[in-house]
């Protein structure tokens, strides 16, 4: 029996969702194992969700029981994200386990600097903190000087917000929190930014997280673990080959696919996130075994296959993110020399020897293949991020 496939939880979800207006006639009510799940349950795209939510009354996803509606930018507009009271309670219960593991409780004061207007992150953190008895200050983003003073006056011990804004708050005189919840931008995946935050908060417990507006929370750092661990009481996570849709082996790169377990409003089944990651199963970390050791490191944009591996434009950004001397523009040129693939990375800016070595090292770690050449240029003409010159 495959212990990594939560058959009972999947079948409980299928039993409820199979009669849902959006899925009726498309899903089995139960499956025997992961292979049958993949064979009989179709993948769902973001386009499928957007198309349905733009129908009058949200189409088949109509949910009169919804008590919260946030919005997320998708498909060139804002798409409603719905939660029932039961959905919010399940999220808070799952988050409570992680907050407890971090030693957060009623004696803490949390300042939330994520946005509140329309979007999801601010209320998401506020709700889970309040459910645990934590005093919560809904500060929102911006006005660093005032927020830093507010943190001092309120006796802040926990901070939730973007890492780059947290650095601004520290510069403005905010005392370092005991625990910092990072989100909204790459954190552990951006070595430069993570190192800057670690230097500025040497004694702070740093928590990375990954969520989507339409699927939250997905995963979060747990003390004693690496990367982020999936909230597997809420979600079943798979990683597939973006081209074929076939699940990849454990530890291989691919596209993250998520299935809600027990979601009442807007349940998503085998939902293609478009995010590149790799998944491993670990020894239990606070009861959790499903791990994304490198969190999310790219998107399934235009793919080029070279040297036997699939390379994605967004992976290049992950390699270059935060490096001094990089001005922004970059291009991977794939050519053929003596019958073999040749990879040249063009970067706009100036890189010293240490930065150049870091690019070579990070590129191989990220993509599993080596760069053949790294060139810096003063100006990179407009064009594709991936340029395939092979004939």
FIGUMAR-553285 format. One record per residue: z, y, x of N, C-alpha, C in turn; residue number from 1; residue in three letters. Coordinates in pm, whole numbers. Layout:
- n.pz_n.py_n.px_ca.pz_ca.py_ca.px_c.pz_c.py_c.px_pos_code
- Z_Y_X_Z_Y_X_Z_Y_X_NUM_ALA $
...
***
This chain:
- n.pz_n.py_n.px_ca.pz_ca.py_ca.px_c.pz_c.py_c.px_pos_code
- 0_-120_84_0_0_0_0_125_88_1_UNK $
- -86_222_54_-96_347_130_19_439_93_2_UNK $
- 114_455_186_232_537_158_201_686_161_3_UNK $
- 80_723_208_45_865_213_-18_912_83_4_UNK $
- -51_821_-6_-111_858_-134_-4_850_-243_5_UNK $
- 32_965_-305_139_967_-405_88_920_-541_6_UNK $
- 66_790_-554_0_737_-673_72_774_-802_7_UNK $
- 204_761_-805_276_790_-929_263_936_-969_8_UNK $
- 275_1026_-869_264_1169_-899_121_1205_-942_9_UNK $
- 22_1145_-875_-118_1169_-912_-145_1121_-1054_10_UNK $
- -98_1001_-1087_-124_946_-1220_-50_1024_-1329_11_UNK $
- 69_1074_-1296_139_1159_-1393_60_1285_-1420_12_UNK $
- 2_1344_-1313_-79_1465_-1331_-207_1434_-1407_13_UNK $
- -274_1324_-1371_-398_1287_-1441_-371_1259_-1588_14_UNK $
- -259_1197_-1617_-227_1166_-1756_-217_1291_-1841_15_UNK $
- -169_1400_-1780_-158_1527_-1854_-290_1604_-1853_16_UNK $
- -358_1605_-1738_-475_1691_-1722_-602_1630_-1781_17_UNK $
- -608_1498_-1793_-731_1433_-1838_-775_1482_-1975_18_UNK $
- -682_1525_-2060_-718_1575_-2192_-728_1728_-2197_19_UNK $
- -707_1794_-2083_-720_1940_-2075_-865_1979_-2109_20_UNK $
- -887_2087_-2183_-1023_2123_-2225_-1124_2131_-2111_21_UNK $
- -1079_2174_-1993_-1174_2188_-1881_-1212_2052_-1823_22_UNK $
- -1120_1955_-1828_-1142_1826_-1763_-1172_1712_-1858_23_UNK $
- -1165_1736_-1987_-1182_1628_-2085_-1314_1554_-2063_24_UNK $
- -1304_1421_-2054_-1422_1338_-2033_-1468_1330_-1890_25_UNK $
- -1400_1397_-1798_-1444_1400_-1658_-1346_1330_-1565_26_UNK $
- -1225_1305_-1612_-1123_1247_-1525_-1068_1117_-1582_27_UNK $
- -1034_1022_-1494_-962_903_-1541_-817_940_-1570_28_UNK $
- -749_858_-1647_-608_883_-1674_-516_824_-1568_29_UNK $
- -571_736_-1486_-494_683_-1375_-589_622_-1272_30_UNK $
- -539_613_-1150_-616_550_-1042_-522_456_-967_31_UNK $
- -580_359_-897_-499_260_-827_-463_305_-686_32_UNK $
- -552_385_-624_-528_422_-485_-613_544_-449_33_UNK $
- -603_585_-323_-675_704_-278_-826_685_-288_34_UNK $
- -875_563_-260_-1018_538_-265_-1073_557_-407_35_UNK $
- -999_507_-506_-1043_524_-645_-1032_671_-687_36_UNK $
- -931_739_-639_-915_882_-669_-1037_959_-621_37_UNK $
- -1079_934_-498_-1194_1004_-442_-1322_965_-516_38_UNK $
- -1336_838_-551_-1458_790_-615_-1473_840_-758_39_UNK $
- -1362_857_-831_-1372_886_-974_-1337_1030_-1012_40_UNK $
- -1277_1104_-919_-1236_1242_-950_-1326_1337_-874_41_UNK $
- -1406_1419_-944_-1501_1506_-875_-1431_1624_-807_42_UNK $
- -1497_1675_-704_-1449_1796_-638_-1477_1917_-727_43_UNK $
- -1391_2019_-714_-1404_2143_-791_-1419_2258_-695_44_UNK $
- -1510_2349_-723_-1534_2463_-635_-1470_2590_-690_45_UNK $
- -1458_2688_-605_-1411_2820_-650_-1507_2878_-752_46_UNK $
- -1636_2850_-736_-1735_2898_-833_-1706_2842_-972_47_UNK $
- -1663_2714_-979_-1628_2654_-1107_-1514_2731_-1174_48_UNK $
- -1412_2766_-1095_-1297_2839_-1148_-1337_2977_-1194_49_UNK $
- -1411_3048_-1110_-1452_3185_-1143_-1536_3187_-1269_50_UNK $
- -1631_3094_-1279_-1720_3088_-1395_-1642_3069_-1524_51_UNK $
- -1542_2980_-1522_-1464_2954_-1643_-1375_3071_-1679_52_UNK $
- -1311_3132_-1579_-1219_3243_-1605_-1289_3368_-1653_53_UNK $
- -1420_3377_-1633_-1494_3495_-1679_-1549_3478_-1820_54_UNK $
- -1525_3363_-1880_-1563_3343_-2018_-1462_3413_-2109_55_UNK $
- -1501_3447_-2232_-1406_3511_-2324_-1279_3429_-2340_56_UNK $
- -1164_3495_-2327_-1036_3426_-2341_-1008_3327_-2231_57_UNK $
- -1079_3337_-2119_-1064_3249_-2003_-1117_3108_-2030_58_UNK $
- -1204_3094_-2127_-1272_2968_-2152_-1176_2853_-2171_59_UNK $
- -1205_2742_-2104_-1122_2622_-2119_-986_2638_-2053_60_UNK $
- -967_2742_-1975_-838_2765_-1911_-748_2858_-1992_61_UNK $
- -784_2883_-2116_-698_2963_-2203_-558_2901_-2206_62_UNK $
- -456_2987_-2197_-319_2935_-2193_-225_3035_-2260_63_UNK $
- -203_3019_-2391_-113_3114_-2461_29_3112_-2406_64_UNK $
- 68_3005_-2338_206_2994_-2287_225_3070_-2155_65_UNK $
- 119_3126_-2100_131_3195_-1971_223_3317_-1984_66_UNK $
- 313_3333_-1886_406_3446_-1887_380_3542_-1771_67_UNK $
- 294_3502_-1678_260_3592_-1568_111_3582_-1540_68_UNK $
- 48_3698_-1519_-93_3704_-1486_-109_3796_-1365_69_UNK $
- -142_3735_-1253_-182_3813_-1136_-333_3811_-1125_70_UNK $
- -387_3881_-1028_-532_3883_-1009_-564_3854_-863_71_UNK $
- -680_3794_-842_-725_3763_-706_-871_3799_-694_72_UNK $
- -910_3864_-583_-1053_3893_-563_-1132_3767_-536_73_UNK $
- -1226_3736_-624_-1312_3618_-609_-1447_3650_-670_74_UNK $
- -1552_3605_-606_-1685_3616_-663_-1726_3758_-696_75_UNK $
- -1684_3854_-616_-1724_3992_-638_-1643_4066_-742_76_UNK $
- -1534_4011_-788_-1448_4079_-885_-1308_4023_-881_77_UNK $
- -1225_4064_-976_-1088_4015_-984_-1078_3906_-1090_78_UNK $
- -1018_3796_-1052_-1004_3681_-1142_-856_3662_-1176_79_UNK $
- -822_3645_-1305_-682_3626_-1343_-627_3492_-1291_80_UNK $
- -502_3496_-1247_-428_3377_-1205_-308_3364_-1298_81_UNK $
- -295_3251_-1367_-198_3235_-1475_-85_3139_-1436_82_UNK $
- 36_3171_-1483_151_3083_-1466_232_3080_-1595_83_UNK $
- 281_2962_-1630_378_2951_-1739_518_2964_-1681_84_UNK $
- 617_2973_-1770_756_2977_-1724_789_2848_-1648_85_UNK $
- 736_2736_-1695_758_2609_-1626_697_2608_-1487_86_UNK $
- 577_2665_-1473_513_2674_-1342_599_2754_-1245_87_UNK $
- 649_2869_-1290_731_2954_-1204_861_2884_-1166_88_UNK $
- 918_2811_-1260_1042_2739_-1231_1019_2631_-1124_89_UNK $
- 905_2560_-1133_875_2457_-1033_851_2519_-896_90_UNK $
- 785_2634_-892_763_2702_-764_898_2742_-704_91_UNK $
- 984_2800_-786_1114_2844_-735_1199_2727_-685_92_UNK $
- 1190_2614_-755_1266_2496_-711_1216_2446_-577_93_UNK $
- 1084_2441_-561_1028_2397_-433_1065_2494_-321_94_UNK $
- 1053_2624_-348_1087_2724_-248_1236_2720_-214_95_UNK $
- 1319_2688_-312_1463_2682_-289_1498_2580_-181_96_UNK $
- 1426_2470_-178_1450_2368_-76_1425_2425_63_97_UNK $
- 1316_2501_76_1284_2559_206_1381_2671_243_98_UNK $
- 1419_2754_147_1515_2861_175_1650_2802_218_99_UNK $
- 1689_2694_153_1813_2627_190_1806_2574_334_100_UNK $
- 1691_2516_370_1673_2465_506_1685_2576_610_101_UNK $
- 1647_2697_570_1656_2813_660_1793_2880_657_102_UNK $
- 1885_2828_577_2019_2884_569_2027_3014_493_103_UNK $
- 1933_3036_401_1930_3160_322_2005_3138_191_104_UNK $
- 2093_3232_156_2173_3218_35_2218_3350_-22_105_UNK $
- 2314_3348_-112_2358_3468_-184_2413_3580_-96_106_UNK $
- 2452_3550_26_2502_3656_114_2390_3736_180_107_UNK $
- 2265_3694_159_2153_3760_225_2094_3872_139_108_UNK $
- 2027_3963_207_1951_4071_143_1809_4063_195_109_UNK $
- 1713_4044_106_1573_4030_144_1495_4154_103_110_UNK $
- 1423_4212_199_1332_4323_171_1190_4266_171_111_UNK $
- 1120_4286_59_984_4234_43_885_4349_61_112_UNK $
- 800_4339_164_703_4446_189_561_4402_155_113_UNK $
- 546_4289_88_415_4252_35_382_4341_-85_114_UNK $
- 252_4344_-123_210_4424_-237_256_4366_-369_115_UNK $
- 273_4454_-465_313_4415_-600_205_4445_-703_116_UNK $
- 123_4544_-680_28_4590_-780_-82_4485_-801_117_UNK $
- -82_4421_-914_-180_4321_-957_-170_4188_-882_118_UNK $
- -148_4195_-751_-160_4074_-670_-29_3995_-669_119_UNK $
- -29_3884_-596_71_3782_-623_189_3780_-527_120_UNK $
- 171_3824_-402_270_3793_-298_406_3856_-323_121_UNK $
- 410_3983_-365_538_4050_-382_630_3981_-480_122_UNK $
- 580_3957_-601_661_3891_-703_690_3745_-666_123_UNK $
- 598_3683_-595_617_3545_-551_743_3533_-466_124_UNK $
- 756_3618_-366_875_3612_-280_999_3663_-353_125_UNK $
- 985_3768_-430_1101_3821_-500_1161_3718_-595_126_UNK $
- 1076_3649_-669_1125_3553_-768_1203_3440_-704_127_UNK $
- 1151_3385_-594_1219_3271_-532_1349_3313_-466_128_UNK $
- 1351_3434_-410_1475_3483_-349_1581_3505_-457_129_UNK $
- 1544_3571_-565_1640_3599_-672_1690_3470_-735_130_UNK $
- 1601_3370_-748_1643_3242_-806_1750_3175_-722_131_UNK $
- 1752_3206_-592_1854_3148_-504_1977_3237_-493_132_UNK $
- 1977_3350_-562_2092_3439_-558_2088_3542_-449_133_UNK $
- 1973_3554_-382_1957_3653_-275_1932_3790_-337_134_UNK $
- 1999_3892_-283_1971_4029_-326_1833_4068_-273_135_UNK $
- 1747_4115_-361_1608_4140_-323_1573_4287_-343_136_UNK $
- 1506_4345_-243_1461_4485_-248_1309_4484_-253_137_UNK $
- 1248_4521_-365_1101_4520_-376_1041_4646_-315_138_UNK $
- 1029_4651_-184_986_4773_-116_835_4793_-125_139_UNK $
- 758_4686_-119_613_4702_-116_566_4748_21_140_UNK $
- 433_4762_39_378_4800_168_376_4952_188_141_UNK $
- 359_4994_314_341_5136_344_471_5209_369_142_UNK $
- 457_5336_418_570_5425_444_673_5359_536_143_UNK $
- 632_5333_659_715_5257_752_849_5325_778_144_UNK $
- 851_5456_797_976_5524_829_1077_5510_716_145_UNK $
- 1031_5532_593_1122_5521_479_1169_5377_460_146_UNK $
- 1077_5281_477_1114_5141_458_1212_5095_566_147_UNK $
- 1191_5141_690_1285_5105_798_1425_5157_766_148_UNK $
- 1434_5281_716_1564_5337_678_1624_5260_561_149_UNK $
- 1539_5221_468_1584_5144_353_1642_5010_399_150_UNK $
- 1577_4947_497_1626_4819_549_1765_4836_612_151_UNK $
- 1784_4943_684_1914_4969_745_2020_4993_638_152_UNK $
- 1987_5075_541_2085_5111_438_2122_4992_350_153_UNK $
- 2026_4904_325_2049_4791_234_2118_4674_304_154_UNK $
- 2127_4679_436_2185_4566_509_2093_4446_511_155_UNK $
- 1964_4470_526_1863_4365_523_1892_4255_626_156_UNK $
- 1883_4129_582_1895_4014_672_1769_3929_672_157_UNK $
- 1687_3941_567_1564_3864_554_1450_3961_523_158_UNK $
- 1339_3945_592_1222_4029_570_1104_3940_534_159_UNK $
- 1024_3983_435_903_3912_397_788_4012_396_160_UNK $
- 683_3985_475_572_4078_479_470_4043_585_161_UNK $
- 372_4132_603_270_4113_705_330_4132_844_162_UNK $
- 298_4047_940_354_4061_1075_323_4196_1140_163_UNK $
- 200_4246_1122_164_4373_1185_248_4487_1128_164_UNK $
- 279_4484_998_363_4589_939_508_4572_984_165_UNK $
- 551_4447_1004_687_4425_1054_705_4489_1192_166_UNK $
- 602_4483_1276_611_4548_1407_623_4699_1393_167_UNK $
- 552_4756_1297_563_4901_1272_703_4937_1225_168_UNK $
- 762_4851_1142_898_4878_1094_998_4874_1209_169_UNK $
- 981_4781_1300_1071_4774_1416_1058_4898_1502_170_UNK $
- 934_4946_1520_913_5069_1597_977_5189_1527_171_UNK $
- 986_5183_1394_1045_5292_1316_1196_5282_1307_172_UNK $
- 1255_5183_1371_1401_5174_1375_1464_5069_1287_173_UNK $
- 1384_4982_1225_1440_4874_1145_1511_4774_1236_174_UNK $
- 1633_4730_1202_1696_4623_1280_1622_4492_1258_175_UNK $
- 1620_4408_1358_1552_4279_1345_1621_4194_1239_176_UNK $
- 1545_4130_1150_1606_4043_1049_1652_3912_1110_177_UNK $
- 1736_3840_1037_1776_3706_1080_1665_3606_1056_178_UNK $
- 1588_3626_945_1475_3540_912_1358_3628_872_179_UNK $
- 1239_3597_923_1119_3673_887_1016_3577_828_180_UNK $
- 973_3605_704_868_3529_638_736_3604_656_181_UNK $
- 646_3546_734_518_3609_763_412_3558_667_182_UNK $
- 319_3646_632_208_3608_546_106_3719_542_183_UNK $
- -7_3693_479_-107_3795_459_-206_3809_572_184_UNK $
- -177_3749_689_-268_3752_802_-232_3635_894_185_UNK $
- -327_3588_977_-295_3477_1067_-175_3511_1154_186_UNK $
- -83_3415_1167_40_3443_1242_53_3346_1359_187_UNK $
- 98_3223_1334_106_3129_1446_-33_3098_1502_188_UNK $
- -138_3116_1421_-275_3096_1470_-327_3211_1552_189_UNK $
- -256_3324_1553_-293_3440_1634_-190_3453_1745_190_UNK $
- -219_3391_1859_-118_3384_1965_-69_3520_2010_191_UNK $
- -159_3619_2014_-120_3753_2061_-22_3817_1964_192_UNK $
- -54_3812_1834_33_3872_1734_167_3799_1728_193_UNK $
- 162_3665_1732_286_3587_1726_375_3620_1845_194_UNK $
- 315_3630_1964_393_3661_2084_456_3800_2074_195_UNK $
- 382_3896_2017_436_4031_2002_555_4032_1907_196_UNK $
- 544_3958_1797_656_3951_1703_775_3879_1765_197_UNK $
- 748_3773_1839_857_3699_1904_929_3788_2006_198_UNK $
- 855_3867_2082_920_3958_2177_1004_4063_2104_199_UNK $
- 953_4111_1993_1024_4216_1918_1142_4161_1839_200_UNK $
- 1137_4033_1805_1246_3969_1729_1290_3842_1801_201_UNK $
- 1347_3851_1919_1374_3731_1999_1471_3633_1935_202_UNK $
- 1559_3681_1849_1661_3595_1789_1633_3563_1642_203_UNK $
- 1518_3605_1593_1484_3588_1451_1418_3453_1427_204_UNK $
- 1454_3389_1317_1384_3268_1275_1252_3309_1212_205_UNK $
- 1140_3268_1272_1007_3308_1226_947_3198_1139_206_UNK $
- 906_3235_1019_852_3140_922_707_3176_892_207_UNK $
- 617_3085_923_476_3103_887_453_3038_751_208_UNK $
- 349_3083_683_321_3027_551_172_3031_525_209_UNK $
- 130_2948_431_-9_2947_386_-10_2926_236_210_UNK $
- -74_3019_168_-91_3009_22_-225_3067_-16_211_UNK $
- -273_3028_-131_-386_3092_-196_-335_3154_-324_212_UNK $
- -396_3259_-370_-353_3318_-497_-357_3216_-609_213_UNK $
- -462_3131_-608_-478_3035_-717_-399_2906_-694_214_UNK $
- -345_2889_-574_-264_2769_-543_-150_2813_-453_215_UNK $
- -32_2832_-511_79_2876_-427_211_2819_-477_216_UNK $
- 302_2795_-381_278_2797_-237_207_2670_-194_217_UNK $
- 135_2675_-82_71_2555_-28_161_2491_78_218_UNK $
- 197_2569_179_273_2511_290_351_2621_361_219_UNK $
- 458_2579_431_544_2676_498_616_2608_615_220_UNK $
- 651_2685_715_730_2635_826_866_2586_776_221_UNK $
- 904_2468_822_1039_2417_800_1108_2404_935_222_UNK $
- 1235_2442_945_1304_2431_1074_1294_2290_1131_223_UNK $
- 1261_2283_1260_1248_2154_1326_1110_2096_1322_224_UNK $
- 1017_2161_1251_880_2111_1243_784_2200_1318_225_UNK $
- 659_2158_1328_554_2241_1385_455_2275_1276_226_UNK $
- 376_2382_1298_280_2419_1197_349_2449_1064_227_UNK $
- 287_2409_956_345_2427_823_342_2294_749_228_UNK $
- 443_2270_666_450_2148_587_417_2178_441_229_UNK $
- 336_2091_383_287_2111_246_400_2086_147_230_UNK $
- 405_2169_44_498_2148_-67_443_2034_-152_231_UNK $
- 473_1910_-109_407_1796_-169_462_1758_-306_232_UNK $
- 569_1823_-350_610_1803_-489_522_1884_-585_233_UNK $
- 448_1980_-531_361_2064_-612_214_2029_-594_234_UNK $
- 178_1971_-478_37_1957_-442_10_1824_-373_235_UNK $
- -111_1776_-392_-165_1668_-309_-277_1728_-225_236_UNK $
- -268_1711_-93_-363_1772_-2_-453_1666_60_237_UNK $
- -582_1698_68_-681_1616_138_-759_1706_233_238_UNK $
- -827_1646_329_-921_1718_414_-1052_1641_410_239_UNK $
- -1161_1713_378_-1292_1649_362_-1393_1709_461_240_UNK $
- -1500_1634_483_-1615_1687_555_-1683_1788_461_241_UNK $
- -1696_1915_502_-1752_2016_411_-1895_1986_369_242_UNK $
- -1970_1912_451_-2109_1881_418_-2120_1767_318_243_UNK $
- -2048_1660_344_-2064_1539_263_-1963_1527_150_244_UNK $
- -1850_1598_161_-1744_1584_62_-1660_1460_80_245_UNK $
- -1684_1385_186_-1610_1260_211_-1483_1292_291_246_UNK $
- -1368_1236_253_-1246_1260_330_-1263_1218_476_247_UNK $
- -1205_1297_566_-1210_1266_709_-1084_1192_748_248_UNK $
- -1084_1136_867_-967_1064_916_-853_1161_947_249_UNK $
- -732_1111_943_-615_1193_975_-633_1259_1111_250_UNK $
- -605_1390_1117_-616_1463_1242_-753_1520_1272_251_UNK $
- -854_1491_1188_-987_1548_1209_-1002_1679_1133_252_UNK $
- -1082_1769_1189_-1106_1897_1126_-1190_1881_1000_253_UNK $
- -1161_1965_902_-1241_1963_780_-1190_2066_682_254_UNK $
- -1239_2058_559_-1204_2155_454_-1085_2104_373_255_UNK $
- -990_2192_352_-871_2158_275_-904_2152_126_256_UNK $
- -862_2043_63_-880_2022_-81_-743_1998_-142_257_UNK $
- -714_2067_-253_-581_2062_-312_-587_2022_-459_258_UNK $
- -487_1944_-500_-472_1905_-640_-332_1943_-687_259_UNK $
- -325_2017_-798_-195_2051_-856_-128_1927_-914_260_UNK $
- 1_1917_-893_82_1811_-955_180_1878_-1051_261_UNK $
- 150_1872_-1180_243_1927_-1278_216_2071_-1318_262_UNK $
- 108_2131_-1274_78_2270_-1312_36_2274_-1459_263_UNK $
- 93_2370_-1533_63_2381_-1676_-53_2476_-1702_264_UNK $
- -48_2595_-1645_-156_2692_-1663_-254_2678_-1547_265_UNK $
- -382_2674_-1578_-488_2673_-1476_-471_2558_-1375_266_UNK $
- -451_2436_-1418_-437_2326_-1320_-569_2302_-1247_267_UNK $
- -562_2284_-1118_-681_2262_-1036_-675_2122_-976_268_UNK $
- -786_2050_-985_-794_1912_-939_-903_1899_-834_269_UNK $
- -865_1850_-715_-955_1838_-601_-1032_1968_-579_270_UNK $
- -955_2073_-565_-1007_2209_-553_-1044_2239_-408_271_UNK $
- -1169_2271_-386_-1217_2303_-252_-1174_2445_-215_272_UNK $
- -1088_2456_-115_-1035_2588_-78_-1130_2668_8_273_UNK $
- -1223_2599_78_-1308_2668_173_-1241_2695_306_274_UNK $
- -1117_2649_322_-1041_2673_445_-1049_2552_537_275_UNK $
- -1068_2580_666_-1074_2475_767_-935_2447_823_276_UNK $
- -901_2321_832_-771_2283_885_-780_2139_934_277_UNK $
- -669_2085_978_-656_1942_1000_-517_1901_950_278_UNK $
- -507_1778_904_-385_1731_838_-332_1610_913_279_UNK $
- -199_1609_931_-134_1493_991_-13_1455_907_280_UNK $
- 25_1329_918_148_1280_855_252_1264_965_281_UNK $
- 370_1320_945_474_1321_1046_596_1243_998_282_UNK $
- 690_1223_1090_822_1178_1047_879_1286_955_283_UNK $
- 966_1250_862_1015_1348_765_1079_1472_831_284_UNK $
- 1036_1588_788_1098_1716_827_1153_1777_699_285_UNK $
- 1286_1771_682_1348_1811_555_1277_1741_439_286_UNK $
- 1247_1614_460_1189_1532_355_1039_1542_342_287_UNK $
- 973_1621_426_829_1644_411_751_1582_526_288_UNK $
- 640_1516_492_561_1445_593_419_1499_606_289_UNK $
- 373_1578_509_234_1625_510_230_1757_586_290_UNK $
- 161_1757_701_171_1868_794_32_1924_828_291_UNK $
- 22_2056_832_-96_2125_883_-54_2188_1016_292_UNK $
- -70_2116_1129_-12_2161_1255_-69_2291_1306_293_UNK $
- -193_2323_1273_-254_2448_1318_-280_2542_1201_294_UNK $
- -212_2518_1090_-226_2596_967_-375_2598_930_295_UNK $
- -433_2714_903_-575_2726_869_-641_2809_977_296_UNK $
- -753_2762_1032_-812_2833_1144_-955_2878_1120_297_UNK $
- -1002_2875_998_-1137_2923_973_-1181_2894_831_298_UNK $
- -1306_2930_803_-1366_2910_672_-1493_2828_687_299_UNK $
- -1532_2763_579_-1653_2682_580_-1774_2771_551_300_UNK $
- -1803_2859_644_-1917_2950_628_-2045_2878_673_301_UNK $
- -2135_2952_738_-2258_2891_788_-2223_2802_908_302_UNK $
- -2255_2676_896_-2217_2580_998_-2337_2548_1087_303_UNK $
- -2309_2531_1216_-2410_2484_1311_-2353_2361_1381_304_UNK $
- -2433_2256_1392_-2389_2136_1461_-2445_2135_1602_305_UNK $
- -2357_2124_1701_-2398_2124_1841_-2303_2036_1920_306_UNK $
- -2357_1969_2021_-2278_1878_2105_-2201_1776_2021_307_UNK $
- -2258_1742_1905_-2199_1638_1822_-2088_1683_1730_308_UNK $
- -2055_1814_1729_-1949_1863_1642_-2002_1976_1554_309_UNK $
- -1931_2003_1445_-1966_2111_1355_-1889_2237_1394_310_UNK $
- -1962_2344_1415_-1904_2472_1456_-1919_2571_1343_311_UNK $
- -1812_2647_1316_-1810_2741_1205_-1787_2883_1257_312_UNK $
- -1856_2983_1200_-1841_3121_1247_-1696_3169_1252_313_UNK $
- -1619_3134_1152_-1482_3185_1146_-1394_3127_1257_314_UNK $
- -1436_3014_1315_-1360_2959_1427_-1367_3052_1549_315_UNK $
- -1478_3121_1565_-1491_3213_1677_-1390_3326_1666_316_UNK $
- -1371_3373_1545_-1271_3480_1525_-1133_3431_1565_317_UNK $
- -1102_3307_1531_-971_3253_1567_-954_3246_1719_318_UNK $
- -1063_3217_1791_-1057_3209_1937_-1033_3346_1999_319_UNK $
- -1096_3450_1941_-1092_3583_2002_-982_3673_1948_320_UNK $
- -918_3631_1840_-824_3717_1769_-712_3765_1861_321_UNK $
- -697_3896_1870_-586_3956_1942_-604_3968_2092_322_UNK $
- -717_3922_2147_-736_3930_2292_-766_4073_2335_323_UNK $
- -700_4122_2439_-729_4256_2487_-871_4264_2543_324_UNK $
- -939_4373_2513_-1075_4393_2562_-1183_4354_2464_325_UNK $
- -1148_4280_2358_-1247_4243_2257_-1258_4354_2154_326_UNK $
- -1380_4405_2135_-1396_4516_2042_-1435_4471_1901_327_UNK $
- -1466_4344_1885_-1490_4296_1749_-1612_4209_1734_328_UNK $
- -1731_4260_1773_-1853_4183_1750_-1864_4066_1847_329_UNK $
- -1918_3955_1799_-1936_3837_1882_-2045_3749_1822_330_UNK $
- -2103_3664_1906_-2211_3576_1859_-2213_3451_1946_331_UNK $
- -2228_3336_1882_-2245_3211_1954_-2393_3175_1951_332_UNK $
- -2452_3167_2071_-2594_3133_2082_-2605_2986_2125_333_UNK $
- -2673_2909_2039_-2692_2766_2066_-2836_2744_2109_334_UNK $
- -2854_2696_2232_-2987_2673_2285_-2994_2531_2341_335_UNK $
- -3108_2497_2392_-3128_2363_2449_-3174_2377_2593_336_UNK $
- -3105_2305_2685_-3143_2305_2825_-3145_2161_2875_337_UNK $
- -3262_2123_2926_-3279_1987_2977_-3241_1881_2873_338_UNK $
- -3274_1914_2747_-3250_1821_2638_-3108_1818_2585_339_UNK $
- -3021_1902_2641_-2881_1905_2596_-2850_2040_2531_340_UNK $
- -2754_2039_2438_-2711_2164_2375_-2638_2251_2475_341_UNK $
- -2666_2382_2469_-2605_2479_2560_-2543_2590_2475_342_UNK $
- -2414_2616_2494_-2341_2714_2412_-2306_2836_2495_343_UNK $
- -2353_2952_2448_-2321_3079_2512_-2251_3169_2410_344_UNK $
- -2132_3215_2444_-2059_3306_2356_-2074_3448_2409_345_UNK $
- -2132_3534_2327_-2148_3675_2359_-2036_3754_2293_346_UNK $
- -1968_3837_2369_-1855_3914_2318_-1874_4060_2354_347_UNK $
- -1860_4145_2255_-1869_4289_2277_-1736_4339_2333_348_UNK $
- -1740_4400_2453_-1617_4450_2512_-1609_4416_2659_349_UNK $
- -1489_4413_2713_-1464_4380_2853_-1346_4283_2860_350_UNK $
- -1365_4170_2924_-1260_4070_2938_-1227_4051_3085_351_UNK $
- -1098_4056_3118_-1059_4026_3255_-1058_3874_3275_352_UNK $
- -1027_3830_3398_-1033_3687_3429_-938_3605_3341_353_UNK $
- -817_3658_3317_-720_3584_3236_-770_3568_3093_354_UNK $
- -826_3678_3037_-877_3671_2900_-996_3576_2890_355_UNK $
- -1084_3580_2991_-1200_3490_2991_-1155_3344_2997_356_UNK $
- -1057_3316_3081_-1005_3179_3089_-943_3138_2956_357_UNK $
- -874_3232_2892_-813_3203_2762_-919_3169_2657_358_UNK $
- -1032_3241_2660_-1140_3214_2565_-1195_3073_2586_359_UNK $
- -1222_3037_2711_-1274_2902_2739_-1175_2795_2692_360_UNK $
- -1048_2816_2722_-945_2718_2686_-930_2708_2534_361_UNK $
- -926_2824_2468_-907_2825_2322_-1028_2769_2250_362_UNK $
- -1148_2798_2302_-1269_2747_2238_-1269_2594_2239_363_UNK $
- -1233_2536_2354_-1233_2390_2361_-1124_2330_2272_364_UNK $
- -1007_2394_2270_-899_2345_2184_-937_2355_2037_365_UNK $
- -1006_2465_2002_-1041_2491_1862_-1154_2400_1814_366_UNK $
- -1259_2386_1897_-1381_2319_1851_-1397_2178_1907_367_UNK $
- -1322_2144_2010_-1325_2014_2076_-1443_1999_2172_368_UNK $
- -1521_2106_2191_-1629_2106_2291_-1613_2229_2380_369_UNK $
- -1682_2228_2495_-1667_2337_2592_-1780_2438_2581_370_UNK $
- -1747_2563_2609_-1849_2667_2626_-1921_2645_2758_371_UNK $
- -2051_2670_2757_-2125_2665_2883_-2129_2802_2950_372_UNK $
- -2123_2909_2871_-2128_3043_2928_-2055_3140_2837_373_UNK $
- -1991_3239_2899_-1925_3348_2826_-1978_3478_2884_374_UNK $
- -2037_3560_2800_-2094_3687_2846_-2036_3802_2766_375_UNK $
- -2001_3909_2837_-1956_4032_2769_-2067_4135_2775_376_UNK $
- -2080_4209_2666_-2185_4312_2656_-2124_4439_2602_377_UNK $
- -2186_4551_2633_-2138_4679_2582_-2163_4692_2433_378_UNK $
- -2280_4645_2389_-2314_4654_2247_-2390_4530_2205_379_UNK $
- -2349_4471_2096_-2414_4352_2042_-2494_4392_1919_380_UNK $
- -2627_4378_1922_-2707_4416_1805_-2667_4338_1682_381_UNK $
- -2692_4395_1566_-2661_4327_1441_-2737_4195_1432_382_UNK $
- -2672_4097_1375_-2734_3967_1362_-2633_3863_1320_383_UNK $
- -2675_3737_1312_-2584_3631_1267_-2476_3602_1370_384_UNK $
- -2362_3554_1324_-2255_3514_1414_-2294_3388_1489_385_UNK $
- -2368_3300_1424_-2419_3178_1486_-2572_3191_1496_386_UNK $
- -2624_3181_1618_-2767_3192_1639_-2817_3061_1701_387_UNK $
- -2891_2984_1624_-2943_2856_1670_-3085_2876_1721_388_UNK $
- -3103_2868_1855_-3233_2892_1916_-3304_2762_1953_389_UNK $
- -3248_2650_1914_-3313_2522_1945_-3440_2505_1862_390_UNK $
- -3539_2448_1920_-3665_2425_1847_-3674_2278_1806_391_UNK $
***
